[in-house]
Amino acid sequence: ATASGEGGTVLELTHPATGQLVTLIGTAHLSQKSNEQVTDMIETVRPDVVMIELDEARLERIGLTPEEMILPYATADDIMPPPTEDDIAFDADRPWWNFAREAFLDGLTRVGRAGLTAMYDDMSSGLGDDVVGGGEFLAAIRTAEKVAGTTPERTKIVLGDRDSLLTLRRAADLALRSGDPLGVMGRLSEANGEEMEELEAKVREGMPSDAAEAEVTAALIERIKADDDFRNRVFGRLEKEVPEFTQAFLTERDYIMAEAIHRERGAKKVVAVLGLAHLPGVAENLRKCFREEDRR
């Protein structure tokens, strides 16, 4: 069974055999409203397990280290998405110069991570001290700690995402395999840029002409969060024009996060906090897991 709410940002799935309730909260990573929504939902549901779209290495981005985690936690480091036909063919016939290719991918991956970090820092810098990239994940951890202090059983945290360096490396690898890596980057930039420019123009139309850039950015983030049609159009276009991006950043991570949730079979209630882009894919993967178990 599936129920939705909170303007399409929350999905509830109930396992047909066990009755386990999984609440998926789709967030915008620089939204104060998302932070508050996550806090309210965890306080209301009081889950046994809280899964967040982070890996252990990214804890430092929200001001934590593994040693500072109060609640017990697990990672998804051992979960691997199933290989595609292209993966199998590539592994069977790796080029002789693969060592040089691997070194190039290492360098490209680290440059890409630095670029993404700088982008989030730049976007969040004008939104105030209370808004940081991934603030909803810190809110989830802190609220889970609070809930655990008032319940008989302690709440578990699941860092359910793949290491970001592996994701970036995977995207770079797929771009290289396409034979046109620069074209992949260009199509990604063009598709994303055109859609965002169009939406920003609409947002500015509804705001005073002298609105501060921080206000425009905050309004744009909330508009993206609320506009299902925009998100569906953007990700539909990216899937068609830049399949390398959607495979690495969405499809495979959706699978990993769903598996990280699904293996917490002993939990009666799970709350998962993840970006809105992952909400449909994680939900579909979980439904598939539930159907397969129900047939056994």
N, C-alpha and C positions, 0 to 999 in steps of 0.2 A: 504494500500500500504506500501511496505517496501523497503528501500534502504540501502545499506551498503557502507562503505568506510574506509579510514585510516587503510588499512591493516587488515580489519576485526574487528577493535576495536570500530567502530562506526556503530550504526544502527539507521535509521530514520524510524519512523512509523507515518503514517497519518491516523487519524480517518476518516473512509469513510463517516460519516454523518456530522460531525462538521468541518472537515478540520484541527482539532488541530494537530500540528506537535510535536512529541515527539522524541527527540534525545538522544539516550542512548550511553554513552561513557564508554567503558570497560577499566579499568586501572590496573596497577600493583602498589601495595601500597607503594613500595619503589623505584619508578621510577621517576627521574627528568623529563624524556621525557613525562611521563603521566601528571605531573604537568603543563608542558608547553602546552601540547595538550588541557587540560581542560581550561586553560586560553584563548587560541586562539579560542576554540569553543564557549565559552560563549560570548566573545567579538564579534564574528561573528554572532551568532544566536540572541543574545540580548533577552533572554527568559523572560517570565513573572514569571516563577517558576523554581527554581533550586532544584532538589532533590538530596540528598547525602546519601551514605550508612553509616550513623552514627545514633546513638541515643543521647539523651540529655546528658546522663552520660559520653559519650565518647568525648564530646567537649573538655574536659580538656586535652585529649591526643594530640590535635592539638593546645593547648595553649589558649583556649577560655573558658569562662564561659557563662552560659545563659544570665547573666546580661550584658555581653559585646557584645552580638549580636546586630548589628545595624539595620538590616532588620527584619521585622516581620517573625516569623517562626512558623511552626506547627510540630507536632511529629506524629508517627505512633503507639503510645502507646495503642490505643484502637482497633487496627486491629489484629484480631486473625485468624490464618490459620484454615481451616476446620478440624475437628477431623478425625483421621483415624479409621478404624474398630477396630484396636487394642486399641486405646484410649477409645472408647466407651465400649469395653469389660472390660478393666482394671478399668474404673471408676465405672462400675456396680458391681465389685467384688474386691474392694480394700482389701489388706491383713490386718489382725488385728494389725500387728506391723507397720502400715504405719507411725506412728509418729516418730519411730526410723529411718525409711527409709528416711523421709523428712529431718531429722537432718543430716543424712549422706550425702544426696544430697547437702545440703547447704554448708557443709564443702568441699566437692569435687569440687563444682562449684567455690568457692573462690580460691582454690588451682590451678584449671585450668586456671582461669583468670590471676593469678599471673604468671603462667608459660608462657602464651601467651604474656603477656606484656613484660616479660624478653626476650623472643625470638625475638620480634620485636625490642626492644632496642638494643639487641646484634647485630642483622643484620644491623641496621641503624647506629650503632656507627662507623663503619669503612667506611661509604660511604660519609662522609663529613657533615658539619654543615647544608648544604642546603637541605639535604635529610632526612626526618623523616617519620615514618610510618603514612600513611594517609595524606601526604602533599598535595595530589590532592584535598582533601576535603577543606582544608584551602584555597587553590588556588581558588576553586569554590566560596567559600563565599566571599573572597576579590574581585574577579572579578565581582561577582553579585552586590556587593556594588558599585563598580565603574560604572557598567552599569546603575544601578538604579539612579545614580546621574545625568545622561544625558538623561533620558527618562521621559515622562509625568507620567507614573504609576510606582510605586515602585515595585521592584522585591521581591518575596517571597521565603524564604528558607523552604524546607521540610526535616526534619530529618526523613528519611523514613525507618530506620532499627529498628529491635527489640532490646531491651536492651540486651547487650552482656551477662550479667549474666543469663538472661532467656534462651538464646540460649545454653549456656554451661550447664545449669541445664537440659534443654530438652535433650541434647545429653547424659548426664550422666544417666538420667531417662531411656532413650531408651536402653542404654547399660546394665543397671540393669535388665530391663524387658527381655532382650535376654537370661538371665540366665548364661551368660559368659562374664561379663564386662571386665575382664582381656584379654580375647581373642579378644574382640572388639578393645581394645587399642593396642594389639599386631599386629593385622591385619592392623590397620590404620598406625602404625609406619612402618611396613614392606612394605606395598604398596607404601607409600609416599617416604620412604627412598630409595627403589630400583629404582624407577623412577627418583628421583632427582640425585642419584649417577650416573646413566647412562647418563643423560643430562649434568651434570657437567663435566664428562669425555670428552664429545663431545666439550663442550665450551672450555675446557683447551687445546684441540688439536689445536684449531685455535688461540691460544695466545702464546706469548713468555714464555719460561719456567720460567723466573724470574718475571713474572707478579705479582703485589701485590695482596693480597687477596681481597682488596677492589675493584680492577679492575675486578677480577674474579666474585665476587658477583654481581657487577653492570651488567656485561655482561650476567650472568646467568638470572638475573631478566628480562632483555630486551629480551633474547632468549625465556623465558617462555611466555612473552607477545606476541611475534611474531609467535610462533610455535603452530598453531591450532591443528595439529595432536597430539602433545605432550599433550596439555590440554585435548583434547577429550579422549585420551587413559587413562590418569590419572583419570579423573572423571568417565569414564566408568568403570574402574577397581574398584574405590572406591564405586560406586553405587552397583556393584555386590558383592564385598567382605565386605564392611562396610556400609550397608544401613542405619544404625543408624546415622552415620556421615552425609551422604548426606541428610537425612530427616531433621535433625536439622539445619545444617549449610547452606544447599542450597535450598532444595525444599520449606520449610516453609518460609524462608526469601525472596526467589524469589516472593512468593505469596504476602507477606506483602509489599514489595517495589513496586510491580506492583499496588496494591490497593492504596498505598499512592500517586502514580502518577495519577491513574485513577480518584480519587475523586477531583482532581484539574480540573474539567471539564470546568470551566470558563476561563482557561488560553488558549491563542492562541498558545503559544510556551512553551514547557517544555524541559529543559535539565536535564538529570539524570546522575549522576556520581557514578559509582559502579564498584566493582572488576570484572575482565573479567570472572571469574567463574560464575557470576550471569547474564551475558549478555543474553545467550540463554533462560534461565528460565523466566526472567522478560519480555523479548520480547514476549514469547509464552503466558504468563499470560495476557499481555496487548492485544494481538491479540484476545484472548478469550473474554475479556471484550468488545472490540470493536464489535466483531461479535454478542454478545448477545444484545448489545444496538441497533445495526443496524437492528435486527429482530423485535424489539419492534414497 
